[in-house]
């Protein structure tokens, strides 16, 4: 009877989630209550601490919540990296509530959790949230962490040297990305109503002269942004928050909106091999609590449909002649190379988000001949599994496992600019050649 009462109490705690703002202690209590009530479906851990020592909690949900399982992609949501942008923080708590209460009851959610490992961080900047004493629709000092730093300007940048000192919250997220095989992600903000996608920064190599910074996977990013906006109650209308700002179909290229150095979504894509978009979910950064229930209704379907996109494209393993996994093999689709090549994890796994179509997948083990395979990729998001395509290298033995690959945290796209400038004739050279041609004639 005592055990039964305890279980009932735990479930009650997990279920008692009101539409209000939860302070740090309440947020922690709720997450711990959910994990206690659903121990086989969830895993709660802190990836680090804020400047003031608050835990950066992450709740993992899935059939195998405690560890990565081969073939199951990793997904994450991060909210409240700007402490005064609060809607996403509460939406993620209600998403957790919906997922755990739907598992075993709703066949779609059950299949989603059985085939996806979902990481949810309700707040990346708890110090900033606690510092925002008076809710405000506009900018407050709570945007920053305790050291007065903007966490979304604090990551290494692929285009220029970011001189900002890496903050504890940023370092924790960077280590988290390094230690997991994240495939898809979104970070939740406020102050606008739009889905923004990579790149946030740029240079002439990526099209900045035309006001748009295009990644090699621009088509996929447009699809991801549209997936969220089209499933949102009103984002797809593109009306923005006032007459001065409109976003066709509710999406925008980050650079086209405004240039941003040291952003988290670009870092995820370049160095984390993880496609991330930024979701601006409320015109008011810190709206009244009585609006939270409507925000949940407006975003609920979009939050779920976006998670499903982690099953786009193709996945598989790269193995040697003995069937052992080969880590650090480069696997990419031809025609869309990444400036920091995408490599297999310790289990020899790769995940490539690609839209339905025909692609040539190139697998390369350093020091050996590349292997090419043509694949026809269907839309498998409804089946909760990307197309599976493995690669086996019969000439490779497991000695390759000792090789370690890394990508430097330098402005990688700067090198491309220099290279293109070095081979591009200048106007002065063209003029000189023209004069010499006339003289010789």
C-alpha positions in Angstrom: 0.0 0.0 0.0 2.8 2.4 0.8 4.5 1.7 -2.5 1.2 2.3 -4.3 0.6 5.6 -2.5 4.2 6.7 -3.4 3.7 5.8 -7.0 0.4 7.7 -7.1 2.0 10.8 -5.5 4.9 10.7 -8.0 2.5 10.5 -11.0 0.4 13.3 -9.5 3.5 15.5 -9.2 4.4 14.7 -12.8 0.9 15.5 -14.0 0.5 18.7 -12.0 1.8 21.1 -14.5 -0.1 24.4 -14.6 0.1 27.1 -17.2 2.4 29.4 -15.3 6.0 30.4 -15.1 8.1 28.0 -13.1 11.0 29.3 -11.1 14.2 27.3 -11.0 13.3 25.2 -7.9 9.9 24.4 -9.4 11.3 23.5 -12.7 13.8 21.1 -11.1 11.1 19.6 -8.9 8.9 19.0 -11.9 11.7 17.3 -13.9 12.6 15.1 -11.0 9.0 14.2 -10.5 8.6 13.2 -14.2 11.7 11.0 -14.0 10.6 9.3 -10.8 7.2 8.6 -12.3 8.6 7.3 -15.6 12.0 5.9 -14.8 12.2 3.5 -17.8 11.1 6.2 -20.3 13.2 9.1 -19.1 16.7 10.0 -18.0 17.4 13.2 -16.1 20.9 14.7 -15.9 22.7 18.0 -15.6 25.2 18.8 -18.4 26.9 21.5 -16.4 26.3 24.6 -14.2 25.6 28.2 -14.8 27.8 31.0 -13.6 25.8 31.2 -10.4 25.9 27.4 -10.0 22.5 26.4 -11.2 22.2 23.0 -12.9 21.6 22.9 -16.6 19.0 20.1 -16.6 18.3 17.9 -19.6 15.5 15.3 -19.6 16.0 12.6 -22.1 13.0 10.6 -23.4 12.8 7.4 -25.4 12.8 3.7 -25.3 16.5 3.8 -24.5 16.8 7.0 -22.6 20.1 6.4 -20.8 22.4 5.7 -23.8 22.7 6.0 -27.5 21.3 3.0 -29.4 22.7 2.2 -32.9 20.3 3.3 -35.6 18.2 5.6 -33.3 18.8 9.3 -34.0 19.4 11.9 -31.3 17.2 15.0 -31.3 17.3 18.0 -29.0 15.3 21.1 -28.0 17.0 24.0 -26.1 15.1 27.0 -24.7 15.6 30.1 -22.7 19.3 30.7 -23.7 18.2 34.4 -23.5 16.9 34.5 -20.0 14.1 37.0 -20.7 12.7 35.0 -23.6 10.5 32.7 -21.6 7.8 31.1 -23.7 10.0 28.3 -25.0 10.9 27.3 -21.4 7.3 26.6 -20.5 6.5 25.0 -23.9 9.2 22.4 -23.4 7.8 21.5 -19.9 4.4 21.0 -21.5 5.9 19.0 -24.3 7.5 16.7 -21.7 4.1 16.4 -20.0 2.4 15.5 -23.3 5.0 13.0 -24.4 5.1 11.0 -21.2 1.3 11.0 -20.8 0.8 9.9 -24.4 3.3 7.1 -24.5 1.5 3.8 -24.6 -1.8 5.5 -25.4 -1.1 7.4 -28.6 0.3 5.1 -31.3 2.2 8.0 -33.1 3.8 9.3 -29.9 4.7 5.7 -28.9 6.4 5.0 -32.2 8.2 8.4 -32.1 9.6 7.7 -28.6 10.5 4.1 -29.5 12.5 5.2 -32.5 13.9 8.6 -31.4 16.0 9.7 -28.4 14.7 13.1 -27.5 16.8 15.5 -25.3 15.0 18.5 -23.8 16.7 21.4 -22.1 14.1 23.8 -20.8 16.6 26.5 -19.8 20.1 27.2 -21.0 20.3 30.4 -19.0 18.6 29.9 -15.6 20.6 32.9 -14.1 19.2 35.2 -16.7 15.7 34.0 -16.1 15.9 34.5 -12.4 17.4 38.0 -12.9 14.4 39.0 -14.9 12.3 40.3 -12.0 9.8 42.3 -14.0 8.4 40.6 -17.1 8.7 42.8 -20.2 7.8 42.4 -23.8 11.1 44.0 -24.9 14.7 43.8 -24.0 15.9 43.4 -20.4 19.2 42.6 -18.8 18.0 39.1 -18.1 18.8 38.4 -21.7 22.4 37.8 -20.7 24.0 35.3 -18.3 25.4 36.4 -14.9 28.6 37.6 -16.6 26.6 39.9 -18.9 27.3 37.8 -22.0 24.9 37.0 -24.8 25.1 33.2 -25.0 23.9 33.3 -28.7 27.0 35.3 -29.6 29.4 33.1 -27.6 30.1 30.1 -29.8 33.1 29.7 -32.2 32.2 31.2 -35.5 32.9 29.6 -38.9 33.4 32.9 -40.7 35.4 35.2 -38.4 37.3 35.1 -35.1 34.9 35.3 -32.2 36.9 37.0 -29.4 34.2 36.4 -26.7 35.3 34.3 -23.7 33.4 31.0 -23.7 30.9 31.0 -20.9 30.2 28.0 -18.6 26.8 27.6 -20.1 28.2 27.7 -23.7 31.0 25.3 -22.8 28.5 22.8 -21.3 26.5 22.8 -24.5 29.6 22.5 -26.7 30.7 19.4 -24.6 27.1 18.0 -24.8 27.1 18.3 -28.6 30.5 16.6 -28.7 29.4 13.7 -26.6 26.2 12.9 -28.4 25.3 12.1 -32.0 22.8 14.9 -32.5 21.1 14.9 -35.9 18.5 17.6 -35.6 17.8 20.4 -33.1 15.9 23.6 -32.5 16.5 26.4 -30.1 13.5 28.4 -28.9 13.5 32.2 -28.6 11.0 35.1 -28.3 10.6 38.6 -29.7 9.4 37.6 -33.2 7.3 35.0 -34.9 9.5 33.1 -37.5 11.6 30.0 -38.1 15.1 31.1 -38.9 17.8 28.8 -40.4 21.5 28.6 -41.1 23.7 30.5 -41.9 23.4 33.4 -39.4 26.8 34.7 -40.5 28.4 34.6 -44.0 30.8 35.9 -46.6 31.0 36.0 -50.4 31.6 32.2 -50.6 28.1 31.6 -49.1 26.4 34.4 -51.0 26.5 37.3 -48.5 26.9 39.8 -51.3 23.4 38.9 -52.3 22.1 39.2 -48.8 21.6 35.5 -48.2 24.1 33.1 -46.6 23.5 29.7 -48.2 24.6 26.4 -46.6 25.3 23.2 -48.6 22.0 21.9 -47.3 19.9 25.0 -47.9 17.0 22.9 -49.3 16.8 20.8 -46.2 16.9 23.9 -43.9 14.1 25.5 -45.9 12.1 22.3 -45.5 12.8 22.2 -41.8 11.8 25.8 -41.2 8.6 25.3 -43.3 7.7 22.2 -41.4 7.5 24.1 -38.2 5.9 27.3 -39.6 3.3 25.4 -41.6 2.2 23.3 -38.5 2.1 26.4 -36.3 -1.3 28.1 -35.8 -0.2 31.4 -37.4 3.6 31.5 -38.1 3.0 30.3 -41.7 1.1 33.5 -42.5 4.4 35.4 -42.3 2.8 38.6 -41.0 5.5 38.9 -38.3 4.9 41.1 -35.3 4.3 44.5 -36.9 3.9 46.1 -40.3 7.6 46.7 -40.7 8.6 43.1 -40.6 7.2 40.3 -42.8 8.5 36.8 -43.4 7.1 34.9 -46.4 5.7 31.5 -45.3 7.0 32.3 -41.8 10.6 31.5 -42.4 13.9 33.4 -43.0 17.5 32.8 -43.7 19.3 34.0 -40.6 21.8 36.2 -42.4 19.0 37.7 -44.5 17.2 38.8 -41.3 20.3 40.1 -39.6 23.9 39.1 -39.4 24.9 37.3 -36.3 28.4 36.2 -35.1 28.9 33.3 -32.7 25.4 31.8 -32.9 24.5 28.4 -31.7 22.7 27.1 -34.8 25.7 27.7 -37.0 28.0 26.0 -34.5 25.7 22.9 -34.4 25.7 22.6 -38.2 29.4 23.2 -38.8 31.0 21.5 -35.8 28.3 19.3 -34.3 27.0 17.7 -37.5 23.6 18.7 -36.3 21.0 20.6 -38.3 19.5 23.3 -36.0 17.0 26.1 -36.6 16.0 29.0 -34.4 12.3 29.3 -33.5 11.1 32.8 -32.6 7.8 31.9 -30.9 6.3 35.1 -29.4 6.2 38.8 -30.3 6.5 39.5 -26.6 9.6 38.2 -25.0 8.1 37.6 -21.6 4.3 37.6 -22.1 1.7 37.3 -19.2 1.3 33.8 -17.9 -2.4 33.7 -18.8 -1.3 33.5 -22.5 0.8 30.4 -22.0 -2.0 27.9 -22.7 -2.7 29.5 -26.1 1.1 29.4 -26.9 1.0 25.7 -26.2 -2.0 25.1 -28.4 -0.4 27.2 -31.2 2.9 25.2 -31.0 2.0 21.7 -30.0 1.6 20.1 -33.4 4.6 22.0 -34.8 6.8 20.8 -32.0 5.9 17.1 -32.7 6.1 17.3 -36.5 9.5 19.0 -36.3 10.9 16.1 -34.2 9.7 13.6 -36.9 12.1 15.3 -39.4 15.1 13.7 -37.6 14.1 10.6 -39.7 14.7 12.3 -43.0 17.4 11.1 -45.4 19.8 8.2 -44.9 21.7 6.5 -42.1 24.0 3.6 -41.7 27.2 2.1 -40.4 30.7 2.0 -41.9 32.5 -1.2 -41.0 35.8 -3.0 -41.8 36.3 -6.5 -43.2 35.6 -8.1 -39.8 32.4 -6.1 -39.3 33.9 -3.8 -36.8 32.7 -0.2 -36.8 35.1 2.5 -38.3 34.9 5.8 -36.5 35.9 9.1 -38.2 35.1 7.9 -41.7 33.8 10.7 -43.9 30.3 10.1 -45.2 28.6 12.9 -47.2 26.3 13.3 -50.2 28.1 14.2 -53.4 27.6 17.9 -54.3 27.1 19.1 -50.8 30.4 18.8 -48.9 30.6 20.4 -45.5 33.5 22.7 -44.7 34.1 20.5 -41.7 33.5 17.0 -43.2 30.8 14.9 -41.5 32.3 11.8 -39.9 31.1 8.6 -38.4 30.8 8.3 -34.6 32.5 5.7 -32.4 30.0 3.1 -33.5 30.8 3.8 -37.2 27.4 5.5 -37.6 26.4 8.3 -39.9 23.1 10.3 -40.3 22.5 12.6 -43.2 19.4 14.7 -43.4 18.3 14.8 -47.1 15.0 15.4 -48.8 13.5 12.6 -50.9 15.3 12.1 -54.2 18.3 10.3 -55.8 21.8 10.9 -54.2 25.3 9.5 -54.5 26.6 8.9 -51.0 30.4 9.0 -50.7 32.1 7.1 -47.8 35.8 7.7 -47.3 38.2 6.0 -44.9 41.4 8.1 -44.7 44.1 6.4 -46.6 41.8 4.1 -48.6 39.8 4.4 -51.8 36.3 6.0 -51.4 33.2 4.0 -51.9 30.2 5.4 -53.7 26.6 4.2 -53.5 23.6 5.6 -55.3 20.5 5.7 -53.1 16.8 6.6 -53.8 15.6 8.3 -50.6 11.9 8.2 -49.9 10.0 10.3 -47.3 10.4 8.0 -44.3 9.4 10.4 -41.6 6.1 8.7 -41.2 7.8 5.4 -40.7 10.2 6.9 -38.1 13.3 5.5 -39.8 15.6 7.1 -42.4 16.7 4.9 -45.3 19.4 2.5 -44.2 22.6 2.2 -46.2 25.7 0.6 -44.8 29.3 0.6 -46.1 31.8 -2.2 -45.7 35.5 -1.7 -46.5 37.0 -5.2 -47.1 40.5 -3.8 -47.3 40.4 -2.1 -44.0 41.3 -3.8 -40.7 40.5 -2.5 -37.2 43.8 -0.8 -36.9 42.1 2.2 -38.5 40.2 2.7 -35.2 43.3 4.4 -33.6 43.1 7.3 -36.1 41.5 10.4 -34.6 40.0 13.1 -36.7 39.2 16.6 -35.5 38.0 19.9 -37.0 39.8 23.0 -35.7 37.6 25.7 -34.0 38.8 28.3 -36.5 36.8 30.5 -39.0 36.8 27.8 -41.7 35.0 29.8 -44.3 37.7 32.5 -44.1 40.0 30.0 -45.8 37.6 29.4 -48.6 37.4 33.2 -49.2 41.2 33.4 -49.4 41.4 30.5 -51.7 38.8 31.9 -54.1 40.4 35.3 -54.0 43.8 33.8 -54.8 42.6 32.2 -58.0 40.3 35.0 -59.1 41.8 37.5 -61.6 41.6 41.0 -60.4 40.5 43.9 -62.5 44.0 45.2 -62.7 45.3 42.0 -64.1 42.5 41.9 -66.7 43.3 45.4 -67.7 47.0 44.6 -68.0 46.3 41.5 -70.1 44.1 43.5 -72.4 46.8 46.2 -72.9 49.4 43.5 -73.7 47.1 41.9 -76.2 46.7 45.2 -78.0 50.4 45.8 -78.1 51.1 42.3 -79.5 48.4 42.7 -82.1 
